[in-house]
């Protein structure tokens, strides 16, 4: 099966739900240059990823080569996603690709995308239509076409691919339009590096040159380009690009809060966790006085194993329960378990210390390759405890790492190591960390700007970012 998917204009929040759904199922993704970092980060780790905007060998991949790649991969039974910036049928050669697929007799689905032609002006506070100013909108490519001079005075004109041709574009438009027609140029629309430059038609080219505008940019011409119905100019994180390295599925609340403050959020999990399904085979959970959990993942892994093996949480009897922090406590509460102990400071060291002081027969249910700190603390206190690893942490192999970020959020030392395994760049970013252990790991990985969240909860992380 083939899907021609519109990735939207840049911000990953503007990928459609259907687009996300099929992207997550792809065996092969063939993507364009303009697809945003956040959308690229959604590509499955296991998928074959082909950069169609890249030079291959000594030449740029041609349109014919792209089409034959799509077709050959689909013929070998793969789920192929052809991922294109904006909408696949707006100046994206999506039409040509659909024709080629039809000629090959293959099945495909078009997943429309949010086109930059409409959404980039919208993000910049420019409505492309407005009853008081115009009655329609035209979308053009600024690439040389003799017949492209719009002559509708009451229509907004949006030009894509116009940066390099802005001088010719301006001259052509001035043949029929007034020099004081309002214009706006929007570079990197919908992302943290968006810039909006307003001028009038007679100054359009100069405004592009003087401000050193680079593609991708959209040029809007018409009365509404003077409007500035800006929705987020005053938000504290509006120009910030923030990477969250937490495992997949654990970042929704954090990402929503950061987006609400205006940030561009990239979900880039650097670790993944897997349950060790047989970890509790032949082992009793009864007879312990205290059971310690070091993460939400550990809690979920325990209940997954119990369900799979036809076992029951009542095995733990009256054991007291300790959680490393508030999120782990909440996960236990959601399973109907009351939590008896949470350390003042949410980290492995303090959890182990608290448990060691309380004493008794202790069981720790944790990650195979989690922090050695816990072992050290128990040893220092001379406590004999039972350690059972019920899940493991693996580093994710990242395919594309964003070129820059303002902030990177690390919620555990392993998330830092997971990034370091993949890249030595991005070290200029501010590392916002949960806990001192994580911050120490960030220093080790080469970060120099580090901030530790006051507490190990989402609200504190957000505060540390703003
Ligand atoms: N299919 C795409 C357009 C592809 S043509 C769509 O529907 O959006 C490429 C042009 O789109 C760029 O040269 C630029 O003019 C525009 N463009 C795409 N993304 C943009 C962005 N984030 N900001 C400004 N312009 C963008």
Boltz pocket constraint, residues with backbone or C-beta under 6 A from the ligand:
constraints:
  - pocket:
      binder: B
      contacts: [[A, 8], [A, 9], [A, 10], [A, 34], [A, 84], [A, 85], [A, 86], [A, 87], [A, 88], [A, 89], [A, 90], [A, 91], [A, 92], [A, 114], [A, 115], [A, 116], [A, 117], [A, 120], [A, 159], [A, 160], [A, 161], [A, 162], [A, 186], [A, 187], [A, 188], [A, 189], [A, 190], [A, 191], [A, 215], [A, 216], [A, 217], [A, 218], [A, 219]]
      max_distance: 6.0
